[in-house]
Amino acid sequence: MQEQTAAPPQSDFTRFDFADLSARDRYKLLIGAVVPRPIAWVTTVDRQGRVNAAPFSFFNVLSADPAILAIGVENHDDLRFKDTGHNIRETGEFTVNIVDHANLHPMNVTAVAFPPGVDEVTRAGLTTMPGTHVAAPCIAEAPVAMECRRYVTLSVSASREIVLGEVVAMHVRSSIVNERLHIDPVGLDALGRMGGHGYCRSHQTFDLPGLSPEQVA
């Protein structure tokens, strides 16, 4: 007979009913619990060809066939679109760069709420290289860049939309990828976003092979 594990007493938990919480309070709980979150360092261009760069930690890859990733883009407090969302709407293109520890401070500069038209890439001391499939450039200092075309945009509220992008090309620093297409996590040294102002590094990892049903007692 399989031994039953006693459920922990309810007094060990604090329950939060999201219907009773403000958006800000829901945000604090979610970003503290869903960690670490990868960071999409998104570059876009407007119709005049001006480059914008901004980081987003509501981000992940969702599918490999087709290759789909998602970013959550919040609007300004007055519900105007931020440059990233506006540019993607106009051009249907963007590039997601991966932030490594070496680019912690430049990434933080690109998060500043500069007025429209300010070149965050230059202000952060970064350089770009042209994309091969989309107009949005890659950040040359980033270890990985993924060129994307908008797949679909989901307007989940007046203040936020979720952009699904199809990856059409990927650039990986040659020193961190091998012939089997395995990317070295130590060489990548990607940053993850924690709650509040917290960040973490992904260069310390461990392997855990999957189990077969026969291996489970």
C-alpha positions as CSV (number, residue, x, y, z in Angstrom):
1,M,0.0,0.0,0.0
2,Q,1.4,3.4,-0.9
3,E,2.1,5.6,2.0
4,Q,-0.1,8.7,2.2
5,T,1.5,12.0,2.8
6,A,-0.3,14.2,5.2
7,A,-1.4,17.5,3.7
8,P,0.2,20.5,5.4
9,P,-2.2,22.4,7.8
10,Q,-3.9,25.3,6.2
11,S,-2.5,27.6,8.9
12,D,0.9,27.3,7.2
13,F,-0.3,29.3,4.2
14,T,-1.6,32.8,3.7
15,R,-4.3,32.8,1.0
16,F,-4.7,35.8,-1.4
17,D,-7.9,36.1,-3.4
18,F,-6.8,38.1,-6.4
19,A,-10.3,39.6,-6.9
20,D,-9.7,41.4,-3.6
21,L,-6.3,42.7,-4.5
22,S,-5.2,45.8,-6.5
23,A,-3.2,45.3,-9.7
24,R,-0.1,46.5,-7.9
25,D,-0.5,43.9,-5.1
26,R,-1.1,41.1,-7.6
27,Y,2.1,42.2,-9.4
28,K,4.2,42.1,-6.3
29,L,3.0,38.6,-5.4
30,L,3.5,37.3,-9.0
31,I,7.0,38.7,-9.5
32,G,8.1,37.4,-6.1
33,A,6.9,33.9,-6.8
34,V,7.5,33.3,-10.5
35,V,11.3,33.5,-10.4
36,P,13.8,33.6,-12.0
37,R,12.2,35.2,-15.1
38,P,14.3,35.5,-18.3
39,I,14.8,39.0,-19.6
40,A,14.0,40.0,-23.2
41,W,16.2,42.9,-24.2
42,V,14.0,44.1,-27.1
43,T,15.1,46.2,-30.0
44,T,12.7,47.8,-32.4
45,V,12.7,50.5,-35.0
46,D,10.1,53.1,-35.9
47,R,9.0,54.1,-39.3
48,Q,11.8,56.7,-39.4
49,G,14.3,53.9,-38.7
50,R,15.1,55.1,-35.2
51,V,16.2,52.3,-32.9
52,N,14.6,51.7,-29.5
53,A,15.8,49.2,-26.8
54,A,14.1,48.2,-23.6
55,P,14.1,45.2,-21.2
56,F,11.1,43.1,-20.4
57,S,11.0,40.3,-17.8
58,F,7.4,39.1,-18.6
59,F,9.0,36.9,-21.3
60,N,9.5,33.3,-22.3
61,V,9.7,30.9,-25.2
62,L,6.5,29.0,-25.8
63,S,7.0,26.7,-28.8
64,A,9.7,25.3,-31.1
65,D,7.5,24.3,-34.0
66,P,6.7,27.0,-34.9
67,A,9.4,28.9,-32.9
68,I,7.2,31.2,-30.8
69,L,8.2,33.5,-27.9
70,A,6.1,35.9,-25.9
71,I,6.7,39.2,-24.3
72,G,4.3,41.1,-22.0
73,V,4.3,44.9,-22.9
74,E,2.8,47.4,-20.5
75,N,1.5,50.7,-21.7
76,H,2.2,54.1,-20.1
77,D,0.0,55.1,-17.1
78,D,-2.1,57.2,-19.4
79,L,-2.5,54.1,-21.7
80,R,-0.3,55.5,-24.4
81,F,1.8,52.7,-26.1
82,K,5.4,52.6,-25.1
83,D,7.9,52.8,-27.9
84,T,8.4,49.0,-28.0
85,G,4.7,48.2,-28.4
86,H,4.1,51.1,-30.8
87,N,7.0,50.1,-33.1
88,I,6.0,46.5,-33.2
89,R,2.5,47.6,-34.1
90,E,3.8,49.7,-37.0
91,T,6.5,47.4,-38.3
92,G,5.5,43.9,-37.2
93,E,9.2,43.2,-36.3
94,F,11.4,43.1,-33.2
95,T,14.6,41.4,-32.0
96,V,15.0,39.8,-28.6
97,N,18.5,40.0,-27.1
98,I,19.5,37.9,-24.1
99,V,21.1,39.9,-21.3
100,D,24.3,38.5,-19.7
101,H,25.9,39.7,-16.5
102,A,28.4,41.8,-18.4
103,N,25.5,43.9,-19.8
104,L,23.7,44.4,-16.4
105,H,24.4,48.1,-16.3
106,P,23.8,48.9,-20.0
107,M,20.5,47.0,-19.7
108,N,19.5,49.1,-16.7
109,V,20.2,52.3,-18.7
110,T,17.8,51.2,-21.5
111,A,15.1,50.7,-18.8
112,V,15.1,54.4,-18.0
113,A,11.9,56.2,-19.0
114,F,13.5,58.5,-21.6
115,P,11.3,60.7,-23.8
116,P,10.3,59.3,-27.2
117,G,13.0,59.6,-29.8
118,V,16.0,59.2,-27.4
119,D,18.5,56.6,-28.6
120,E,18.8,54.3,-25.6
121,V,21.4,52.2,-27.4
122,T,23.8,55.1,-27.7
123,R,23.1,56.3,-24.2
124,A,24.0,52.9,-22.8
125,G,27.2,52.8,-24.7
126,L,26.1,49.8,-26.9
127,T,26.6,49.0,-30.5
128,T,24.2,47.3,-33.0
129,M,24.6,45.0,-35.9
130,P,21.9,44.7,-38.6
131,G,19.5,41.9,-38.7
132,T,19.4,39.5,-41.6
133,H,15.6,39.0,-41.7
134,V,14.1,42.1,-39.9
135,A,15.0,45.7,-39.7
136,A,15.3,45.7,-35.9
137,P,19.0,45.3,-35.1
138,C,20.8,43.0,-32.8
139,I,22.7,44.3,-29.8
140,A,26.3,43.4,-30.7
141,E,27.3,43.0,-27.0
142,A,24.6,40.5,-26.3
143,P,25.5,36.8,-26.4
144,V,22.3,35.8,-28.2
145,A,19.8,37.7,-30.4
146,M,16.6,36.3,-31.9
147,E,15.1,38.1,-34.9
148,C,11.3,38.0,-34.7
149,R,8.2,38.8,-36.7
150,R,5.0,39.4,-34.9
151,Y,2.8,36.3,-34.9
152,V,-0.2,37.7,-33.0
153,T,-0.8,40.4,-30.4
154,L,-3.2,39.7,-27.6
155,S,-4.8,42.8,-26.0
156,V,-5.4,41.4,-22.5
157,S,-6.4,44.8,-21.0
158,A,-6.3,48.5,-21.7
159,S,-2.9,48.7,-20.0
160,R,-1.1,45.5,-21.3
161,E,-0.7,43.4,-24.4
162,I,1.1,40.1,-25.0
163,V,3.1,40.0,-28.2
164,L,3.8,36.5,-29.7
165,G,6.7,36.6,-32.1
166,E,8.0,33.9,-34.5
167,V,11.7,33.5,-34.4
168,V,13.0,33.7,-37.9
169,A,16.8,33.8,-37.2
170,M,19.0,33.4,-34.2
171,H,22.5,34.7,-33.6
172,V,24.6,33.0,-30.9
173,R,28.2,34.0,-29.9
174,S,30.3,31.3,-31.5
175,S,32.3,30.6,-28.4
176,I,29.3,29.4,-26.4
177,V,27.6,27.1,-28.9
178,N,28.9,23.7,-30.0
179,E,28.4,21.6,-33.1
180,R,25.4,19.8,-31.4
181,L,23.7,23.2,-30.9
182,H,24.1,23.1,-27.2
183,I,24.6,26.5,-25.6
184,D,27.1,26.7,-22.7
185,P,25.2,28.1,-19.7
186,V,28.4,29.3,-18.1
187,G,29.5,31.2,-21.2
188,L,26.0,32.6,-21.6
189,D,25.8,33.8,-18.0
190,A,22.3,35.0,-18.5
191,L,20.6,37.3,-16.0
192,G,17.2,36.4,-14.4
193,R,14.8,38.8,-12.8
194,M,13.7,38.2,-9.2
195,G,11.1,40.1,-7.2
196,G,11.6,43.8,-6.5
197,H,14.9,45.1,-7.7
198,G,16.5,41.6,-7.5
199,Y,18.4,39.8,-10.2
200,C,20.2,36.5,-10.4
201,R,22.8,34.8,-12.6
202,S,22.3,31.5,-14.4
203,H,26.0,30.4,-14.6
204,Q,25.6,27.9,-11.7
205,T,23.6,25.0,-12.9
206,F,23.2,21.2,-12.3
207,D,21.9,18.3,-14.3
208,L,18.9,16.1,-13.3
209,P,18.2,13.2,-15.7
210,G,14.6,12.3,-16.2
211,L,13.2,9.1,-14.7
212,S,11.4,6.2,-16.3
213,P,8.3,4.7,-14.6
214,E,10.4,1.7,-13.6
215,Q,12.8,3.9,-11.7
216,V,10.1,5.4,-9.6
217,A,9.5,3.3,-6.5
